[in-house]
Amino acid sequence: MSLALLSACGTVDARLQAAGKQTGLLEAEKSLPDYPHDCRKQERSGVRTGEPLDVALLRTDRALHRANARVLRCAGWYDEISAGFAGGRS
């Protein structure tokens, strides 16, 4: 009787290992999409030598606004991608 019980455990272990291997293979097949090109872009203020300070401040403020908007877009993209990967793991 105990031999029958031990052999049943061996079968369960083999099935668990096979399931774990299959899960690992499926996870390995997942790949991230290409990172949006826009997310790698850097901003420049465009301030020129000799420009009045108020113009320089406006240019710098616009560049900062563009950079912050990009950070929000890229963070939203990443959050959406990571949520998709987390959802696929259940």
C-alpha positions as CSV (number, residue, x, y, z in Angstrom):
1,M,0.0,0.0,0.0
2,S,2.7,2.5,0.9
3,L,4.5,1.7,-2.4
4,A,1.3,2.8,-4.2
5,L,1.2,6.0,-2.3
6,L,4.8,6.8,-3.0
7,S,4.5,6.1,-6.7
8,A,1.5,8.5,-6.8
9,C,3.7,11.3,-5.3
10,G,6.2,10.7,-8.0
11,T,3.5,11.2,-10.6
12,V,2.4,14.4,-9.0
13,D,6.0,15.7,-8.8
14,A,6.5,14.9,-12.4
15,R,3.3,16.7,-13.4
16,L,4.3,19.7,-11.3
17,Q,7.7,19.8,-12.9
18,A,6.2,19.5,-16.3
19,A,3.7,22.3,-15.6
20,G,6.5,24.5,-14.2
21,K,8.6,23.9,-17.2
22,Q,5.7,24.8,-19.5
23,T,5.0,28.0,-17.5
24,G,8.6,28.9,-17.8
25,L,8.6,28.4,-21.5
26,L,5.5,30.5,-21.9
27,E,7.1,33.3,-19.8
28,A,10.3,33.2,-21.8
29,E,8.3,33.7,-25.1
30,K,7.0,37.0,-23.9
31,S,8.9,39.9,-25.1
32,L,8.6,43.6,-24.6
33,P,7.5,45.8,-27.5
34,D,10.1,48.3,-28.7
35,Y,10.5,51.3,-26.4
36,P,8.8,54.3,-28.1
37,H,11.4,56.4,-29.9
38,D,9.8,59.6,-28.4
39,C,10.6,58.4,-24.9
40,R,14.4,58.6,-25.6
41,K,14.3,62.1,-27.0
42,Q,16.0,64.9,-25.0
43,E,14.9,68.5,-24.9
44,R,16.9,71.6,-25.5
45,S,15.7,75.0,-24.4
46,G,16.8,76.7,-27.6
47,V,18.0,79.7,-25.7
48,R,20.4,81.8,-27.8
49,T,23.3,83.9,-26.6
50,G,22.2,87.5,-26.1
51,E,18.5,86.8,-25.9
52,P,16.5,88.8,-23.3
53,L,16.0,86.9,-20.1
54,D,12.2,86.9,-20.4
55,V,12.5,85.2,-23.8
56,A,15.0,82.7,-22.4
57,L,12.7,81.9,-19.5
58,L,9.8,81.3,-21.9
59,R,11.9,79.0,-24.1
60,T,13.1,77.1,-21.1
61,D,9.6,76.8,-19.7
62,R,8.3,75.4,-23.0
63,A,11.1,72.9,-23.1
64,L,10.4,71.8,-19.6
65,H,6.7,71.4,-20.4
66,R,7.5,69.2,-23.4
67,A,9.9,67.1,-21.3
68,N,7.4,66.6,-18.5
69,A,4.6,65.7,-20.9
70,R,6.9,63.1,-22.5
71,V,7.7,61.6,-19.0
72,L,4.0,61.2,-18.4
73,R,3.4,59.6,-21.8
74,C,6.3,57.2,-21.3
75,A,5.3,56.3,-17.8
76,G,1.7,55.6,-18.9
77,W,3.1,53.4,-21.7
78,Y,5.3,51.5,-19.2
79,D,2.4,51.1,-16.7
80,E,0.1,49.7,-19.4
81,I,2.8,47.2,-20.6
82,S,3.7,46.1,-17.1
83,A,0.0,45.6,-16.2
84,G,-0.4,43.5,-19.3
85,F,2.5,41.3,-18.3
86,A,1.2,41.0,-14.7
87,G,-2.2,40.1,-16.0
88,G,-0.8,37.3,-18.1
89,R,0.9,35.6,-15.1
90,S,-2.3,34.6,-13.3
